[in-house]
Amino acid sequence: VYGNSLVAALLTALLGTAAVYACALISARHNPYRKFGRLPDAIALITNTVPGMVLGVAYLMCFKGTVLHNSFAVIVLCNIVHFFSSPYLMMKGSLEKLNASWETTARLMGDSWLETVVRIITPNAVSTLLEAFQYFFVNAMVTVSAVIFLVSTRTMVITAKIKELQHFASFNEIFVLSILILLTNLLVKGTVKILTAKAAKRG
């Protein structure tokens, strides 16, 4: 169960951070896809107003009977959608503060937009990327409202297991699992803090 939670949280954090970064680049920076810039804002607004329980039931009904039913893929997808809004807005705000002329200057020097993103923008956004990773990971480890409807015995995560153990009054097991969540999240937060400090020094 602990391993399942780690896998789900890591995949959510990695894919979620990549998703919010790509969306923030489209909406906050000058790029060939700027005409789609309002789409991420609309997605963030919608997902911010949908409760996790409603999202979980919707995904259960949508993917029931498919290969994604009770899979890690649907759990990760649901988590990313559920927690998309806050890290996206944080990432967009960070990118908007960077020099707006970088893309223009790079284009005049012969660099493509993707090369500009990799060489210039990403190194200056490392701290925010780490914070987005932390946000996704921590929330994926503690969430229960959405995933409670999506897990099976094969993909059971800690929070869903705790809810199950409550019915059997297995408080010793609940305590151990809760401590595991706390220690894991503290470890991730501490690691991200160290990496963020190193990134700030290099900047």
MDTraj code that builds the backbone (N, CA, C; nanometers):
import mdtraj as md
import numpy as np

residues = "VAL TYR GLY ASN SER LEU VAL ALA ALA LEU LEU THR ALA LEU LEU GLY THR ALA ALA VAL TYR ALA CYS ALA LEU ILE SER ALA ARG HIS ASN PRO TYR ARG LYS PHE GLY ARG LEU PRO ASP ALA ILE ALA LEU ILE THR ASN THR VAL PRO GLY MET VAL LEU GLY VAL ALA TYR LEU MET CYS PHE LYS GLY THR VAL LEU HIS ASN SER PHE ALA VAL ILE VAL LEU CYS ASN ILE VAL HIS PHE PHE SER SER PRO TYR LEU MET MET LYS GLY SER LEU GLU LYS LEU ASN ALA SER TRP GLU THR THR ALA ARG LEU MET GLY ASP SER TRP LEU GLU THR VAL VAL ARG ILE ILE THR PRO ASN ALA VAL SER THR LEU LEU GLU ALA PHE GLN TYR PHE PHE VAL ASN ALA MET VAL THR VAL SER ALA VAL ILE PHE LEU VAL SER THR ARG THR MET VAL ILE THR ALA LYS ILE LYS GLU LEU GLN HIS PHE ALA SER PHE ASN GLU ILE PHE VAL LEU SER ILE LEU ILE LEU LEU THR ASN LEU LEU VAL LYS GLY THR VAL LYS ILE LEU THR ALA LYS ALA ALA LYS ARG GLY".split()
xyz = np.array([
    [0.0835, -0.1198, 0.0000],
    [0.0000, 0.0000, 0.0000],
    [0.0873, 0.1252, 0.0000],
    [0.1942, 0.1232, 0.0798],
    [0.2850, 0.2376, 0.0832],
    [0.3546, 0.2548, -0.0515],
    [0.3954, 0.1443, -0.1117],
    [0.4581, 0.1502, -0.2438],
    [0.3637, 0.2063, -0.3484],
    [0.2373, 0.1645, -0.3416],
    [0.1374, 0.2171, -0.4358],
    [0.1223, 0.3679, -0.4213],
    [0.1213, 0.4150, -0.2977],
    [0.1082, 0.5586, -0.2734],
    [0.2276, 0.6354, -0.3276],
    [0.3482, 0.5798, -0.3089],
    [0.4683, 0.6449, -0.3605],
    [0.4668, 0.6523, -0.5134],
    [0.4268, 0.5421, -0.5765],
    [0.4205, 0.5397, -0.7229],
    [0.3201, 0.6425, -0.7732],
    [0.2003, 0.6431, -0.7131],
    [0.0964, 0.7370, -0.7553],
    [0.1394, 0.8816, -0.7322],
    [0.2018, 0.9085, -0.6160],
    [0.2438, 1.0456, -0.5841],
    [0.3571, 1.0924, -0.6749],
    [0.4545, 1.0052, -0.7011],
    [0.5667, 1.0425, -0.7871],
    [0.5212, 1.0683, -0.9309],
    [0.4370, 0.9792, -0.9839],
    [0.3865, 0.9983, -1.1196],
    [0.3015, 1.1247, -1.1290],
    [0.2193, 1.1479, -1.0264],
    [0.1374, 1.2691, -1.0239],
    [0.2253, 1.3934, -1.0217],
    [0.3299, 1.3909, -0.9385],
    [0.4179, 1.5071, -0.9257],
    [0.4963, 1.5331, -1.0546],
    [0.5511, 1.4281, -1.1141],
    [0.6313, 1.4449, -1.2355],
    [0.5458, 1.4893, -1.3539],
    [0.4383, 1.4162, -1.3799],
    [0.3525, 1.4482, -1.4939],
    [0.2739, 1.5771, -1.4700],
    [0.2314, 1.5994, -1.3457],
    [0.1576, 1.7210, -1.3129],
    [0.2436, 1.8444, -1.3283],
    [0.3686, 1.8381, -1.2822],
    [0.4603, 1.9514, -1.2965],
    [0.4872, 1.9804, -1.4431],
    [0.5066, 1.8746, -1.5223],
    [0.5282, 1.8933, -1.6665],
    [0.4060, 1.9571, -1.7322],
    [0.2870, 1.9146, -1.6892],
    [0.1630, 1.9673, -1.7483],
    [0.1441, 2.1152, -1.7158],
    [0.1614, 2.1522, -1.5883],
    [0.1402, 2.2930, -1.5516],
    [0.2491, 2.3826, -1.6116],
    [0.3697, 2.3282, -1.6271],
    [0.4777, 2.4078, -1.6877],
    [0.4481, 2.4343, -1.8348],
    [0.4045, 2.3310, -1.9054],
    [0.3711, 2.3478, -2.0473],
    [0.2556, 2.4461, -2.0647],
    [0.1540, 2.4326, -1.9810],
    [0.0383, 2.5223, -1.9908],
    [0.0756, 2.6655, -1.9558],
    [0.1599, 2.6814, -1.8533],
    [0.2027, 2.8160, -1.8132],
    [0.2891, 2.8807, -1.9204],
    [0.3718, 2.8015, -1.9868],
    [0.4532, 2.8553, -2.0960],
    [0.3641, 2.9078, -2.2087],
    [0.2591, 2.8338, -2.2395],
    [0.1688, 2.8738, -2.3471],
    [0.0946, 3.0022, -2.3129],
    [0.0530, 3.0159, -2.1871],
    [-0.0306, 3.1301, -2.1494],
    [0.0479, 3.2514, -2.1019],
    [0.1725, 3.2319, -2.0563],
    [0.2456, 3.3431, -1.9945],
    [0.3611, 3.3973, -2.0774],
    [0.4104, 3.3189, -2.1741],
    [0.5264, 3.3613, -2.2515],
    [0.4912, 3.3778, -2.3988],
    [0.5750, 3.4527, -2.4728],
    [0.5565, 3.4677, -2.6171],
    [0.5985, 3.3378, -2.6853],
    [0.5075, 3.2781, -2.7600],
    [0.5354, 3.1498, -2.8229],
    [0.4422, 3.1289, -2.9422],
    [0.4702, 3.0287, -3.0255],
    [0.3862, 3.0039, -3.1434],
    [0.2446, 2.9561, -3.1095],
    [0.2236, 2.9174, -2.9837],
    [0.0938, 2.8617, -2.9451],
    [0.0152, 2.9571, -2.8553],
    [0.0498, 3.0853, -2.8592],
    [-0.0103, 3.1837, -2.7696],
    [-0.1621, 3.1963, -2.7892],
    [-0.2109, 3.1604, -2.9105],
    [-0.3553, 3.1702, -2.9357],
    [-0.4357, 3.0744, -2.8484],
    [-0.3683, 2.9718, -2.7926],
    [-0.4353, 2.8778, -2.7029],
    [-0.4154, 2.9166, -2.5561],
    [-0.3629, 3.0361, -2.5321],
    [-0.3253, 3.0770, -2.3972],
    [-0.4395, 3.0839, -2.2979],
    [-0.5606, 3.1100, -2.3461],
    [-0.6732, 3.1208, -2.2538],
    [-0.7290, 2.9853, -2.2115],
    [-0.6941, 2.8809, -2.2876],
    [-0.7454, 2.7476, -2.2561],
    [-0.6973, 2.6969, -2.1195],
    [-0.5664, 2.7057, -2.0871],
    [-0.5225, 2.6636, -1.9528],
    [-0.5893, 2.7427, -1.8404],
    [-0.6123, 2.8735, -1.8632],
    [-0.6804, 2.9539, -1.7613],
    [-0.8214, 2.9012, -1.7360],
    [-0.8913, 2.8648, -1.8439],
    [-1.0269, 2.8114, -1.8307],
    [-1.0261, 2.6770, -1.7581],
    [-0.9272, 2.5919, -1.7919],
    [-0.9159, 2.4619, -1.7254],
    [-0.8896, 2.4797, -1.5761],
    [-0.7993, 2.5728, -1.5422],
    [-0.7677, 2.5983, -1.4016],
    [-0.8897, 2.6490, -1.3256],
    [-0.9674, 2.7341, -1.3890],
    [-1.0870, 2.7890, -1.3252],
    [-1.1907, 2.6795, -1.3008],
    [-1.2081, 2.5918, -1.3983],
    [-1.3081, 2.4849, -1.3864],
    [-1.2662, 2.3824, -1.2812],
    [-1.1410, 2.3353, -1.2891],
    [-1.0967, 2.2316, -1.1955],
    [-1.0925, 2.2814, -1.0518],
    [-1.0745, 2.4123, -1.0345],
    [-1.0710, 2.4689, -0.8994],
    [-1.2078, 2.4684, -0.8325],
    [-1.3139, 2.4551, -0.9117],
    [-1.4492, 2.4602, -0.8561],
    [-1.5140, 2.3228, -0.8434],
    [-1.4445, 2.2178, -0.8876],
    [-1.5013, 2.0828, -0.8820],
    [-1.4479, 2.0089, -0.7590],
    [-1.5336, 1.9666, -0.6662],
    [-1.4875, 1.8924, -0.5473],
    [-1.4255, 1.7591, -0.5872],
    [-1.3302, 1.7131, -0.5069],
    [-1.2620, 1.5883, -0.5373],
    [-1.3560, 1.4687, -0.5425],
    [-1.4545, 1.4657, -0.4554],
    [-1.5480, 1.3542, -0.4533],
    [-1.6278, 1.3469, -0.5836],
    [-1.6700, 1.4632, -0.6325],
    [-1.7430, 1.4682, -0.7597],
    [-1.6528, 1.4221, -0.8736],
    [-1.5260, 1.4641, -0.8687],
    [-1.4297, 1.4250, -0.9712],
    [-1.4083, 1.2739, -0.9698],
    [-1.3962, 1.2165, -0.8500],
    [-1.3755, 1.0726, -0.8391],
    [-1.4916, 0.9925, -0.8941],
    [-1.6143, 1.0328, -0.8606],
    [-1.7329, 0.9637, -0.9114],
    [-1.7417, 0.9765, -1.0637],
    [-1.7091, 1.0952, -1.1157],
    [-1.7137, 1.1183, -1.2600],
    [-1.6144, 1.0278, -1.3329],
    [-1.4933, 1.0163, -1.2787],
    [-1.3929, 0.9311, -1.3416],
    [-1.4328, 0.7841, -1.3305],
    [-1.4935, 0.7461, -1.2191],
    [-1.5399, 0.6087, -1.2020],
    [-1.6420, 0.5731, -1.3088],
    [-1.7380, 0.6613, -1.3309],
    [-1.8423, 0.6364, -1.4303],
    [-1.7871, 0.6431, -1.5726],
    [-1.6912, 0.7319, -1.5953],
    [-1.6372, 0.7517, -1.7293],
    [-1.5508, 0.6342, -1.7747],
    [-1.4683, 0.5807, -1.6834],
    [-1.3714, 0.4779, -1.7223],
    [-1.4123, 0.3372, -1.6805],
    [-1.5303, 0.3219, -1.6238],
    [-1.5757, 0.1891, -1.5828],
    [-1.5893, 0.0990, -1.7057],
    [-1.5312, -0.0198, -1.6947],
    [-1.5384, -0.1133, -1.8052],
    [-1.4292, -0.0973, -1.9088],
    [-1.3383, 0.0005, -1.8887],
    [-1.2264, 0.0209, -1.9803],
    [-1.0977, -0.0308, -1.9171],
    [-0.9899, -0.0293, -1.9962],
    [-0.8612, -0.0774, -1.9450],
    [-0.8058, 0.0144, -1.8356],
    [-0.8539, 0.1374, -1.8320],
    [-0.8074, 0.2329, -1.7306],
    [-0.8765, 0.2155, -1.5966],
    [-0.9837, 0.1397, -1.5932],
    [-1.0607, 0.1222, -1.4699],
    [-0.9733, 0.0594, -1.3608],
    [-0.9706, 0.1232, -1.2427],
    [-0.8924, 0.0768, -1.1275],
    [-0.7424, 0.0673, -1.1570],
    [-0.6932, 0.1514, -1.2453],
    [-0.5506, 0.1510, -1.2794],
    [-0.4811, 0.2720, -1.2175],
    [-0.3468, 0.2641, -1.2120],
    [-0.2703, 0.3781, -1.1637],
    [-0.2866, 0.4979, -1.2565],
    [-0.3043, 0.4703, -1.3852],
    [-0.3156, 0.5786, -1.4835],
    [-0.4331, 0.6705, -1.4514],
    [-0.5480, 0.6135, -1.4187],
    [-0.6657, 0.6959, -1.3911],
    [-0.6522, 0.7684, -1.2569],
    [-0.5834, 0.7056, -1.1613],
    [-0.5586, 0.7711, -1.0319],
    [-0.4694, 0.8934, -1.0514],
    [-0.3623, 0.8754, -1.1281],
    [-0.2694, 0.9855, -1.1551],
    [-0.3392, 1.0964, -1.2332],
    [-0.4150, 1.0591, -1.3356],
    [-0.4868, 1.1581, -1.4161],
    [-0.5843, 1.2378, -1.3297],
    [-0.6567, 1.1689, -1.2439],
    [-0.7531, 1.2358, -1.1560],
    [-0.6822, 1.3314, -1.0599],
    [-0.5693, 1.2880, -1.0046],
    [-0.4937, 1.3737, -0.9130],
    [-0.4432, 1.4997, -0.9826],
    [-0.3922, 1.4834, -1.1050],
    [-0.3399, 1.5986, -1.1787],
    [-0.4505, 1.7003, -1.2049],
    [-0.5648, 1.6520, -1.2500],
    [-0.6776, 1.7421, -1.2758],
    [-0.7256, 1.8070, -1.1461],
    [-0.7313, 1.7276, -1.0396],
    [-0.7810, 1.7767, -0.9108],
    [-0.6942, 1.8894, -0.8541],
    [-0.5611, 1.8747, -0.8681],
    [-0.4683, 1.9707, -0.8071],
    [-0.4056, 2.0657, -0.9078],
    [-0.4585, 2.0728, -1.0285],
    [-0.3979, 2.1500, -1.1367],
    [-0.3952, 2.3001, -1.1084],
    [-0.5004, 2.3536, -1.0542],
    [-0.5209, 2.4984, -1.0483],
    [-0.4094, 2.5737, -0.9752],
    [-0.3810, 2.5378, -0.8513],
    [-0.2852, 2.6146, -0.7700],
    [-0.1434, 2.6148, -0.8271],
    [-0.0843, 2.4989, -0.8600],
    [0.0510, 2.5039, -0.9176],
    [0.0558, 2.5718, -1.0539],
    [-0.0525, 2.5617, -1.1314],
    [-0.0544, 2.6300, -1.2610],
    [-0.0491, 2.7810, -1.2427],
    [-0.1323, 2.8338, -1.1531],
    [-0.1341, 2.9774, -1.1295],
    [-0.0015, 3.0252, -1.0704],
    [0.0582, 2.9420, -0.9845],
    [0.1888, 2.9750, -0.9273],
    [0.2957, 2.9784, -1.0359],
    [0.2921, 2.8798, -1.1245],
    [0.3894, 2.8732, -1.2336],
    [0.3700, 2.9881, -1.3327],
    [0.2462, 3.0181, -1.3651],
    [0.2178, 3.1269, -1.4588],
    [0.2660, 3.2599, -1.4022],
    [0.2387, 3.2852, -1.2748],
    [0.2845, 3.4084, -1.2116],
    [0.4350, 3.4209, -1.2129],
    [0.5043, 3.3086, -1.1909],
    [0.6504, 3.3100, -1.1910],
    [0.7058, 3.3393, -1.3303],
    [0.6481, 3.2778, -1.4323],
    [0.6966, 3.2984, -1.5693],
    [0.6689, 3.4398, -1.6188],
    [0.5578, 3.4972, -1.5745],
    [0.5244, 3.6339, -1.6160],
    [0.6223, 3.7357, -1.5592],
    [0.6891, 3.7026, -1.4495],
    [0.7840, 3.7950, -1.3879],
    [0.9205, 3.7944, -1.4583],
    [0.9456, 3.6903, -1.5384],
    [1.0727, 3.6833, -1.6098],
    [1.0751, 3.7841, -1.7245],
    [1.1932, 3.8197, -1.7684],
    [1.2109, 3.9184, -1.8756],
    [1.1309, 3.8797, -1.9994],
    [1.0443, 3.9673, -2.0432],
    [0.9542, 3.9368, -2.1554],
    [1.0249, 3.9387, -2.2907],
    [1.1455, 3.9906, -2.2962],
    [1.2160, 4.0044, -2.4252],
    [1.3091, 3.8874, -2.4556],
    [1.3155, 3.7885, -2.3659],
    [1.4081, 3.6779, -2.3874],
    [1.3798, 3.6031, -2.5171],
    [1.2518, 3.5734, -2.5425],
    [1.2171, 3.4987, -2.6639],
    [1.2529, 3.5773, -2.7895],
    [1.2251, 3.7077, -2.7873],
    [1.2566, 3.7921, -2.9033],
    [1.4063, 3.7969, -2.9292],
    [1.4831, 3.8158, -2.8233],
    [1.6291, 3.8212, -2.8363],
    [1.6846, 3.6888, -2.8871],
    [1.6336, 3.5786, -2.8316],
    [1.6809, 3.4466, -2.8731],
    [1.6464, 3.4186, -3.0193],
    [1.5283, 3.4626, -3.0613],
    [1.4872, 3.4410, -3.2002],
    [1.5772, 3.5196, -3.2960],
    [1.6149, 3.6415, -3.2573],
    [1.7042, 3.7220, -3.3402],
    [1.8436, 3.6598, -3.3501],
    [1.8800, 3.5822, -3.2466],
    [2.0102, 3.5163, -3.2469],
    [2.0046, 3.3785, -3.3123],
    [1.8847, 3.3396, -3.3613],
    [1.8733, 3.2148, -3.4359],
    [1.8248, 3.0955, -3.3571],
    [1.7900, 3.1128, -3.2299],
    [1.7391, 3.0022, -3.1489],
    [1.5899, 2.9838, -3.1719],
    [1.5455, 2.8584, -3.1687],
    [1.4023, 2.8305, -3.1771],
    [1.3384, 2.8547, -3.0415],
    [1.2034, 2.8516, -3.0388],
    [1.1343, 2.8745, -2.9123],
    [1.1658, 2.7654, -2.8117],
    [1.1706, 2.6397, -2.8575],
    [1.2002, 2.5284, -2.7663],
    [1.3417, 2.5396, -2.7101],
    [1.4350, 2.5813, -2.7915],
    [1.5720, 2.6014, -2.7431],
    [1.5763, 2.7118, -2.6379],
    [1.4977, 2.8147, -2.6568],
    [1.4902, 2.9232, -2.5585],
    [1.4336, 2.8736, -2.4264],
    [1.3313, 2.7893, -2.4360],
    [1.2702, 2.7333, -2.3152],
    [1.3709, 2.6494, -2.2379],
    [1.4439, 2.5643, -2.3092],
    [1.5385, 2.4729, -2.2448],
    [1.6596, 2.5473, -2.1891],
    [1.7145, 2.6405, -2.2660],
    [1.8405, 2.7057, -2.2279],
    [1.8238, 2.8237, -2.1343],
    [1.7117, 2.8962, -2.1463],
    [1.6981, 3.0223, -2.0722],
    [1.5853, 3.0188, -1.9686],
    [1.4650, 2.9848, -2.0143],
    [1.3489, 2.9965, -1.9251],
    [1.3511, 2.8911, -1.8149],
    [1.3741, 2.7648, -1.8520],
    [1.3705, 2.6566, -1.7530],
    [1.4714, 2.6751, -1.6401],
    [1.5992, 2.7084, -1.6677],
    [1.6937, 2.7300, -1.5574],
    [1.6489, 2.8400, -1.4608],
    [1.5747, 2.9383, -1.5113],
    [1.5266, 3.0467, -1.4253],
    [1.3949, 3.0130, -1.3558],
    [1.3374, 2.8973, -1.3875],
    [1.2096, 2.8577, -1.3273],
    [1.2234, 2.7335, -1.2394],
    [1.3481, 2.6939, -1.2113],
    [1.3724, 2.5707, -1.1358],
    [1.3045, 2.5729, -0.9990],
    [1.3157, 2.6844, -0.9272],
    [1.2574, 2.6932, -0.7926],
    [1.1066, 2.6719, -0.7960],
    [1.0402, 2.7339, -0.8915],
    [0.8949, 2.7183, -0.9027],
    [0.8574, 2.5778, -0.9469],
    [0.9370, 2.5173, -1.0330],
    [0.9134, 2.3797, -1.0752],
    [0.9227, 2.2845, -0.9560],
    [1.0205, 2.3071, -0.8707],
    [1.0348, 2.2239, -0.7512],
    [0.9167, 2.2418, -0.6560],
    [0.8694, 2.3645, -0.6422],
    [0.7536, 2.3908, -0.5562],
    [0.6281, 2.3242, -0.6118],
    [0.6120, 2.3264, -0.7443],
    [0.4983, 2.2597, -0.8065],
    [0.5067, 2.1091, -0.7855],
    [0.6277, 2.0524, -0.7993],
    [0.6487, 1.9096, -0.7747],
    [0.6085, 1.8744, -0.6318],
    [0.6545, 1.9567, -0.5375],
    [0.6216, 1.9324, -0.3968],
    [0.4714, 1.9387, -0.3720],
    [0.4056, 2.0370, -0.4314],
    [0.2609, 2.0529, -0.4130],
    [0.1865, 1.9299, -0.4618],
    [0.2197, 1.8843, -0.5821],
    [0.1529, 1.7662, -0.6368],
    [0.1799, 1.6424, -0.5519],
    [0.3052, 1.6230, -0.5119],
    [0.3419, 1.5025, -0.4376],
    [0.2710, 1.4963, -0.3028],
    [0.2812, 1.6041, -0.2264],
    [0.2224, 1.6063, -0.0923],
    [0.0709, 1.5861, -0.0974],
    [0.0054, 1.6553, -0.1892],
    [-0.1397, 1.6424, -0.1990],
    [-0.1821, 1.5049, -0.2494],
    [-0.1027, 1.4458, -0.3392],
    [-0.1339, 1.3112, -0.3875],
    [-0.1177, 1.2079, -0.2760],
    [-0.0267, 1.2332, -0.1825],
    [-0.0061, 1.1402, -0.0716],
    [-0.1198, 1.1451, 0.0304],
    [-0.1812, 1.2622, 0.0470],
    [-0.2811, 1.2769, 0.1535],
    [-0.4255, 1.2778, 0.1040],
    [-0.4462, 1.2871, -0.0273],
    [-0.5828, 1.2979, -0.0777],
    [-0.6599, 1.1678, -0.0603],
    [-0.7886, 1.1816, -0.0375],
    [-0.8741, 1.0628, -0.0243],
    [-1.0063, 1.0819, -0.0970],
    [-1.0485, 1.2076, -0.1150],
    [-1.1833, 1.2359, -0.1657],
    [-1.2084, 1.1789, -0.3044],
    [-1.1090, 1.1887, -0.3928],
    [-1.1282, 1.1424, -0.5305],
    [-1.0860, 0.9969, -0.5484],
    [-0.9679, 0.9618, -0.4946],
    [-0.9124, 0.8285, -0.5215],
    [-0.9885, 0.7166, -0.4521],
    [-1.0667, 0.7500, -0.3512],
    [-1.1411, 0.6461, -0.2792],
    [-1.2333, 0.5694, -0.3726],
    [-1.2761, 0.6335, -0.4812],
    [-1.3661, 0.5694, -0.5769],
    [-1.2907, 0.4978, -0.6890],
    [-1.1589, 0.5163, -0.6964],
    [-1.0838, 0.4702, -0.8129],
    [-0.9870, 0.3564, -0.7843],
    [-0.9619, 0.3261, -0.6576],
    [-0.8630, 0.2234, -0.6240],
    [-0.9264, 0.0847, -0.6208],
    [-0.8411, -0.0156, -0.6338],
    [-0.8807, -0.1558, -0.6191],
    [-0.7830, -0.2204, -0.5222],
    [-0.7954, -0.3491, -0.4996],
    [-0.7010, -0.4175, -0.4109],
    [-0.5588, -0.4117, -0.4655],
    [-0.5441, -0.4027, -0.5974],
    [-0.4128, -0.3980, -0.6608],
    [-0.3519, -0.2587, -0.6556],
    [-0.4354, -0.1554, -0.6579],
    [-0.3857, -0.0174, -0.6625],
    [-0.4205, 0.0610, -0.5351],
    [-0.4503, -0.0089, -0.4266],
    [-0.4876, 0.0559, -0.3006],
    [-0.3763, 0.1480, -0.2521],
    [-0.4118, 0.2720, -0.2172],
    [-0.3160, 0.3684, -0.1627],
    [-0.3404, 0.3856, -0.0137],
    [-0.2475, 0.4507, 0.0542],
    [-0.2514, 0.4586, 0.2004],
    [-0.3796, 0.5232, 0.2524],
    [-0.4185, 0.6360, 0.1947],
    [-0.5348, 0.7080, 0.2465],
    [-0.6627, 0.6256, 0.2329],
    [-0.6747, 0.5526, 0.1216],
    [-0.7913, 0.4663, 0.1042],
    [-0.7869, 0.3499, 0.2024],
    [-0.6675, 0.2981, 0.2286],
    [-0.6523, 0.1895, 0.3253],
    [-0.6887, 0.2356, 0.4661],
    [-0.6516, 0.3596, 0.4997],
    [-0.6861, 0.4140, 0.6313],
    [-0.8373, 0.4219, 0.6481],
    [-0.9062, 0.4670, 0.5425],
    [-1.0523, 0.4723, 0.5479],
    [-1.1113, 0.3331, 0.5680],
    [-1.0525, 0.2345, 0.5052],
    [-1.0996, 0.0964, 0.5202],
    [-1.0761, 0.0455, 0.6621],
    [-0.9561, 0.0756, 0.7173],
    [-0.9223, 0.0281, 0.8522],
    [-1.0071, 0.0940, 0.9602],
    [-1.0588, 0.2135, 0.9327],
    [-1.1455, 0.2801, 1.0306],
    [-1.2711, 0.1983, 1.0609],
    [-1.3195, 0.1262, 0.9605],
    [-1.4399, 0.0445, 0.9805],
    [-1.4126, -0.0741, 1.0737],
    [-1.2851, -0.1143, 1.0834],
    [-1.2482, -0.2280, 1.1679],
    [-1.1822, -0.1828, 1.2976],
    [-1.1803, -0.0512, 1.3209],
    [-1.1205, 0.0068, 1.4418],
    [-0.9757, -0.0388, 1.4608],
    [-0.9007, -0.0509, 1.3512],
    [-0.7604, -0.0930, 1.3567],
    [-0.6716, 0.0303, 1.3726],
    [-0.6745, 0.0861, 1.4926],
    [-0.6090, 0.2148, 1.5137],
    [-0.4570, 0.2065, 1.5134],
    [-0.4010, 0.0917, 1.5521],
    [-0.2550, 0.0767, 1.5477],
    [-0.2043, 0.0852, 1.4036],
    [-0.2721, 0.0142, 1.3135],
    [-0.2339, 0.0184, 1.1718],
    [-0.2549, 0.1573, 1.1127],
    [-0.3635, 0.2228, 1.1525],
    [-0.3911, 0.3587, 1.1051],
    [-0.2809, 0.4536, 1.1502],
    [-0.2371, 0.4391, 1.2745],
    [-0.1305, 0.5246, 1.3274],
    [-0.0011, 0.5063, 1.2488],
    [0.0367, 0.3805, 1.2218],
    [0.1603, 0.3534, 1.1478],
    [0.1538, 0.4117, 1.0068],
    [0.0426, 0.3917, 0.9371],
    [0.0281, 0.4432, 0.8014],
    [0.0295, 0.5968, 0.7997],
    [-0.0327, 0.6572, 0.9002],
    [-0.0336, 0.8036, 0.9093],
    [0.1070, 0.8588, 0.9315],
    [0.1851, 0.7910, 1.0154],
    [0.3234, 0.8317, 1.0391],
    [0.4062, 0.8191, 0.9114],
    [0.3813, 0.7129, 0.8338],
    [0.4518, 0.6954, 0.7070],
    [0.4244, 0.8119, 0.6114],
    [0.2982, 0.8533, 0.6051],
    [0.2627, 0.9675, 0.5201],
    [0.3347, 1.0931, 0.5674],
    [0.3308, 1.1173, 0.6987],
    [0.3938, 1.2369, 0.7546],
    [0.5440, 1.2393, 0.7266],
    [0.6129, 1.1285, 0.7550],
    [0.7580, 1.1235, 0.7361],
    [0.7958, 1.1385, 0.5891],
    [0.7191, 1.0752, 0.5009],
    [0.7470, 1.0850, 0.3578],
    [0.7322, 1.2283, 0.3091],
    [0.6254, 1.2937, 0.3490],
    [0.6027, 1.4317, 0.3059],
    [0.7064, 1.5271, 0.3652],
    [0.7465, 1.5039, 0.4900],
    [0.8513, 1.5863, 0.5500],
    [0.9837, 1.5685, 0.4754],
    [1.0126, 1.4440, 0.4354],
    [1.1355, 1.4165, 0.3609],
    [1.1344, 1.4884, 0.2253],
    [1.0227, 1.4816, 0.1577],
    [1.0109, 1.5482, 0.0275],
    [1.0206, 1.6990, 0.0434],
    [0.9524, 1.7548, 0.1431],
    [0.9580, 1.8988, 0.1659],
    [1.0998, 1.9443, 0.1987],
    [1.1701, 1.8665, 0.2821],
    [1.3070, 1.9010, 0.3172],
    [1.3998, 1.8952, 0.1970],
    [1.3832, 1.7913, 0.1143],
    [1.4653, 1.7769, -0.0057],
    [1.4416, 1.8917, -0.1029],
    [1.3139, 1.9254, -0.1237],
    [1.2802, 2.0353, -0.2144],
    [1.3355, 2.1671, -0.1622],
    [1.3302, 2.1870, -0.0314],
    [1.3830, 2.3110, 0.0271],
    [1.5328, 2.3235, 0.0023],
    [1.6053, 2.2127, 0.0179],
    [1.7502, 2.2135, -0.0059],
    [1.7804, 2.2415, -0.1528],
    [1.7086, 2.1738, -0.2423],
    [1.7302, 2.1931, -0.3855],
    [1.6939, 2.3350, -0.4298],
    [1.5881, 2.3904, -0.3697],
    [1.5478, 2.5270, -0.4021],
    [1.6537, 2.6271, -0.3585],
    [1.7108, 2.6036, -0.2401],
    [1.8171, 2.6916, -0.1916],
    [1.9401, 2.6853, -0.2817],
    [1.9742, 2.5657, -0.3297],
    [2.0875, 2.5519, -0.4200],
    [2.0614, 2.6214, -0.5533],
    [1.9376, 2.6070, -0.6020],
    [1.9004, 2.6734, -0.7282],
    [1.9078, 2.8243, -0.7145],
    [1.8656, 2.8756, -0.5980],
    [1.8691, 3.0205, -0.5749],
    [2.0128, 3.0726, -0.5713],
    [2.1040, 2.9922, -0.5144],
    [2.2437, 3.0342, -0.5085],
    [2.3062, 3.0377, -0.6476],
    [2.2710, 2.9360, -0.7295],
    [2.3239, 2.9328, -0.8655],
    [2.2703, 3.0477, -0.9487],
    [2.1417, 3.0878, -0.9175],
    [2.0812, 3.1983, -0.9905],
    [2.1455, 3.3313, -0.9537],
])
top = md.Topology()
chain = top.add_chain()
for i, resn in enumerate(residues, 1):
    res = top.add_residue(resn, chain, resSeq=i)
    for name in ("N", "CA", "C"):
        top.add_atom(name, md.element.get_by_symbol(name[0]), res)
traj = md.Trajectory(xyz[None], top)
